[in-house]
Amino acid sequence: MTNLNTPVSVTLPDQSVRQFPGPVTVMQIAESIGPGLAKNTLAGEADGQLCDTCDLITRDAQVRIITPKDPEGQAIIRHSCAHLLGQAVKQLYPAAKMVIGPVIEHGFYYDISAERPFTPADLDAIEQRMHTLIATNYPVKKTVVPREEAIRVFSAREESYKVQLIEDMPDVPAMALYHHQEYIDMCRGPHVPNTRFLKHFKLTKLSGAYWRGNSDNEQLQRIYGTAWEDKKALRAYLTMMEEAEKRDHRRLGKALDLFHFSDAAPGAVFWHPKGWTLFQQLLGYMRHQQHNEGYEEVNTPDLMDRNLWEQSGHWQNYRDHMYTNTTPDGRTMALKPMSCPGSVLMYDHGLKSYRDLPIRMAEFGKVHRYEPSGALHGLLRVRHFTQDDAHIYCTLSQVQEECIRVIELVLAIYRDFGFNDVHIKLSTRPDNRIGDDATWDTLESALVTSLLSLSLPYQLNEGEGAFYGPKLEFTLRDSIGRDWQCGTLQVDMNLPKRFGLSYIDEQGEQQTPVMLHRALFGSLERFTGILIEHYAGKLPAWLAPVQVAVLPISDKSNKYAEQIYQTFRQAGLRTAFDAGREKIGHKIRQHTLSKVPFMVVIGAQESETNRISLRLLNGESMTGLTPEEATAYLKHNAPPPNESPRQKC
């Protein structure tokens, strides 16, 4: 029981100390600092734990006040908006049953079981009701009740999904209930103390979802929304989303004739000639980079025996995402969801010495992973894709140097593609893992030391590592401010032990190598989609499927235009020849819409003078060029970045 007469000492972030005669709420602490802070207080943090403004601090603690400007504040606003959404839905559609409403990146959603599908008009009505509720500035109240009481509350309200959720948490003795006037929801919290903090939101879209993510369960409806700390931040986000819609790689992929998808092969890409050309530029670029870094390229089978996947641990940890089949002779075979076990078998073929290490083994592996149909999203989420996978086998003493080389390589590669803002996350040991703690200590330390040696900041993601080792994740920020997680580097001593890999050391003894897993693009399909959106389809000349289009004004110019076309092709430029009967204005417009970086317009004057005009995608023109001058200009402005040496970090 809390002793109301026990003094409490609160240490604030500036290390100032405030004394209180007894237990004190977060809001009371904020009020003691000043009315301005109290007005903006959303929640608190006591000894590293987030808490509501009404929660009592009963002992000496380090306390931080959370406001809307804090990252935690944004999440609290979004979670409270999800509860407010629930209140509005229940007022407008009383028969609806609320399921779950978590926070996601940039917003929130709520899954709902309703009698009929929601429409865009319903979405507008729900949003308007939310604004009406916010305008009343009502307080959000919190109560903590025993688990049995929570079940009674939601049973009485006929919220069967909430009851199921509680019943699935038998070890939780008490639960926090948050009251939005007549509406009640449960959550760990914290939540805003008043709806006045929730003004800057927008409901964004509707979609379907399955209860517990299982397609065998009931189909639910999902309402998405976004919420921010002020009007400016909301407006900036909505503007970014409008720009993202214009850049959608699926729309641009169709407009630029790059690829398509078919129900005949869900989650797999049909690459058109231009799209495949782009894909091959990426593959060739990475192949060149890896060759320069001492990688040897290999290829391993797509289909391998279940026993291999059991030995690697993938069967136990990844079975639901694998495509399998039992052959007539009774063997269970699986399409590879990743290339690691095949690489292990490649290393294990033949005796290795310490003199052979490090071995850098690269593979452009075709992998297959089952993704629910609702999760598929153009090139960004597919079932069949190509990884620029590589595995490095080295001694323990070589690990740090190899990690540094990979980190330097990945950052240099991203710079080549125009990504200069890269964030690194370190994901440490998950609960579901293989290997002992001493091994994990060694592996995590290797990654941390490598980052520190390069003076690179990183974010710690505790418990998010792969089941066989910790990893670094590289997240790119694109031209409109969106983040994309792409490359990974994982350090692994567990798979080599499971497969009995070895090398002979200087003393003639067998030792187990360390295995580094790394993918820099990640998925080439996904990276292609990211590039299309990053550049809004206007790819750099070295990447563009067609670098220059030769456009004769009339049939009389075709002969000379054909000569120019062949000159460019022989110079290694990817060139299109448009001999169609359309007027030149139409041709220019079509190739401009196709984002061709350069166009050469050839008419009677060019044919007579043996000169050409070069038109740039931005509308600028260069006239009176000789074919040699034009070729030199195009070659100078369309070189792959890998023709120059890589810069160190």
Salt bridges, closest charged atoms under 4 A:
GLU45 OE1 - ARG64 NE 3.27
ASP47 OD2 - ARG59 NH1 3.11
ASP52 OD2 - LYS142 NZ 3.02
ASP55 OD1 - LYS142 NZ 2.99
GLU72 OE2 - ARG64 NH2 2.56
GLU105 OE2 - HIS106 NE2 3.66
ASP111 OD1 - ARG222 NE 2.64
ASP122 OD2 - ARG116 NH1 2.74
GLU127 OE2 - LYS202 NZ 3.33
GLU149 OE1 - ARG152 NH2 2.71
GLU159 OE2 - LYS90 NZ 3.02
ASP168 OD2 - ARG212 NH2 2.31
ASP185 OD2 - HIS83 NE2 3.85
ASP185 OD1 - LYS162 NZ 2.85
ASP230 OD2 - LYS69 NZ 2.86
GLU243 OE2 - ARG247 NE 2.77
ASP248 OD2 - ARG250 NH2 2.67
ASP257 OD1 - HIS272 ND1 2.64
GLU293 OE1 - ARG405 NH2 3.22
GLU293 OE2 - ARG646 NH2 2.30
GLU297 OE1 - ARG287 NE 2.66
ASP302 OD1 - LYS336 NZ 3.99
ASP305 OD2 - ARG331 NE 2.85
GLU310 OE2 - ARG306 NE 2.62
GLU363 OE2 - LYS336 NZ 2.98
GLU371 OE1 - ARG381 NH1 3.21
ASP388 OD2 - ARG518 NH2 3.92
GLU402 OE2 - ARG360 NH2 2.88
GLU408 OE1 - LYS648 NZ 3.42
ASP421 OD1 - HIS423 NE2 3.08
ASP421 OD2 - ARG477 NH1 3.92
ASP437 OD1 - ARG429 NH1 3.64
ASP437 OD1 - ARG433 NH2 2.98
ASP441 OD1 - ARG429 NH2 2.64
GLU444 OE1 - ARG429 NH2 2.74
GLU473 OE2 - LYS471 NZ 3.09
ASP478 OD2 - ARG482 NE 2.90
ASP483 OD1 - ARG477 NE 2.76
ASP492 OD2 - HIS517 NE2 2.92
GLU525 OE2 - LYS366 NZ 3.75
GLU533 OE2 - HIS249 ND1 2.92
GLU533 OE1 - ARG482 NH1 2.78
ASP555 OD2 - ARG581 NH1 3.12
ASP578 OD2 - HIS591 NE2 2.95
